[in-house]
Amino acid sequence: MSGPERATVWVLAGAPGAGKSTVAELLLGRLHPVPAILDKDVLFAGFVGEVQASHRRPPGEREGLWYDVHVKAHEYGGMTAAAAQIRSAGCPVVLVGPFTSAIRSSQEWADWVNALGGEPVRLLWVAVSPRVLRDRIEQRGSVWDLGKLAEWERFVARMQPEVPPPVPHVAIPNDGSPEDLQVQVQVQVQVLVAELGGE
């Protein structure tokens, strides 16, 4: 007797502040069965703060070599392992995070898809202009964003918030109104679900 069919992983990626969590909420209301959602900030924000404090790192540090090696690798590793386990039982998963390295390299993307348990994995990339992105980051006033704002040009060059990734994806433009975003998500989800056979 075969096990449950491997469910879809929906990856919501884009720059911090692009609107990924908002898109995730819209996505959840349009998928059946409703997927499990694993949001990097929801899962790890408190833990990351404790790790940084114990190592006397700045509370706004969310970029750079130390963070990548000692924090981000474990955040993404945990999300990947959890998603693979959840979907193996037949439950679809939504992953929410920047996932910058994985979506900017075809080889890293292929390796990550394999680590997630293989296809189907669908990338929804939330696009936003640097101007709108800065406005949103400043408005939310989070201590997590201090490092980004302090080195804004470097942050934009690394995140490429309006440059499409070179891997298969669907772009969700998010420079407009909340109503515009709802329409974008509705249209794209209908197309993707039809391609997947109605999940």
PEDAPE-V276286 format. One record per pair of residues at least 4 apart in sequence whose ideal C-beta (glycine too) atoms are under 6 Angstrom apart, sorted by the first residue. I is the first residue (numbers start at 1). GAP is how many residues later the second one is. D is the distance in whole Angstrom. If there is no record, write none. Layout:
i->[I | I]
gap->[GAP | GAP]
d->[D | D]
//
This chain:
i->[4 | 4 | 6 | 7 | 7 | 7 | 7 | 8 | 8 | 8 | 8 | 9 | 9 | 9 | 9 | 9 | 10 | 10 | 11 | 11 | 12 | 12 | 12 | 12 | 12 | 13 | 13 | 13 | 14 | 14 | 14 | 14 | 15 | 15 | 15 | 17 | 17 | 17 | 18 | 18 | 19 | 19 | 19 | 20 | 20 | 23 | 23 | 23 | 24 | 24 | 24 | 26 | 28 | 30 | 31 | 35 | 35 | 35 | 36 | 36 | 36 | 37 | 38 | 38 | 38 | 39 | 40 | 40 | 40 | 41 | 44 | 44 | 48 | 52 | 57 | 59 | 60 | 60 | 60 | 60 | 61 | 61 | 62 | 62 | 63 | 66 | 67 | 67 | 68 | 73 | 79 | 80 | 80 | 83 | 83 | 83 | 84 | 84 | 86 | 86 | 87 | 99 | 101 | 102 | 102 | 102 | 103 | 103 | 104 | 106 | 106 | 109 | 113 | 116 | 122 | 123 | 124 | 124 | 125 | 125 | 125 | 126 | 126 | 127 | 127 | 127 | 128 | 128 | 128 | 128 | 128 | 129 | 129 | 130 | 132 | 133 | 137 | 145 | 148 | 151 | 165 | 170 | 172 | 174 | 176 | 185 | 189]
gap->[85 | 86 | 81 | 80 | 83 | 84 | 85 | 84 | 112 | 188 | 191 | 74 | 78 | 84 | 107 | 112 | 84 | 112 | 84 | 112 | 8 | 11 | 12 | 84 | 112 | 86 | 90 | 112 | 4 | 6 | 111 | 112 | 118 | 144 | 146 | 116 | 119 | 120 | 108 | 110 | 4 | 107 | 155 | 76 | 106 | 103 | 149 | 162 | 13 | 70 | 72 | 159 | 6 | 159 | 4 | 57 | 58 | 59 | 50 | 55 | 57 | 57 | 41 | 44 | 57 | 57 | 4 | 35 | 57 | 4 | 4 | 31 | 23 | 5 | 4 | 84 | 83 | 84 | 86 | 87 | 6 | 86 | 82 | 85 | 84 | 4 | 4 | 5 | 4 | 4 | 16 | 35 | 36 | 10 | 12 | 33 | 32 | 33 | 5 | 7 | 6 | 4 | 7 | 6 | 7 | 10 | 62 | 64 | 61 | 60 | 61 | 58 | 8 | 5 | 70 | 46 | 46 | 48 | 40 | 44 | 46 | 46 | 48 | 35 | 44 | 46 | 4 | 5 | 33 | 46 | 47 | 33 | 46 | 26 | 43 | 28 | 8 | 4 | 7 | 4 | 4 | 18 | 12 | 7 | 4 | 4 | 4]
d->[6 | 3 | 6 | 4 | 5 | 6 | 4 | 5 | 5 | 6 | 5 | 6 | 6 | 5 | 5 | 5 | 5 | 5 | 5 | 5 | 5 | 6 | 5 | 5 | 5 | 4 | 5 | 5 | 4 | 5 | 6 | 3 | 6 | 4 | 4 | 5 | 5 | 4 | 4 | 4 | 6 | 5 | 4 | 5 | 5 | 6 | 6 | 6 | 6 | 6 | 5 | 4 | 6 | 5 | 6 | 4 | 5 | 5 | 5 | 6 | 5 | 4 | 5 | 6 | 5 | 4 | 6 | 6 | 4 | 5 | 5 | 5 | 6 | 4 | 5 | 5 | 5 | 6 | 3 | 5 | 6 | 5 | 5 | 6 | 6 | 6 | 5 | 6 | 5 | 6 | 6 | 5 | 6 | 5 | 6 | 6 | 5 | 4 | 5 | 5 | 5 | 5 | 6 | 5 | 6 | 5 | 4 | 6 | 6 | 6 | 6 | 4 | 5 | 6 | 6 | 4 | 5 | 6 | 6 | 5 | 5 | 5 | 5 | 5 | 5 | 5 | 5 | 5 | 5 | 5 | 6 | 5 | 5 | 5 | 5 | 5 | 5 | 6 | 5 | 6 | 6 | 5 | 5 | 6 | 3 | 6 | 6]
//
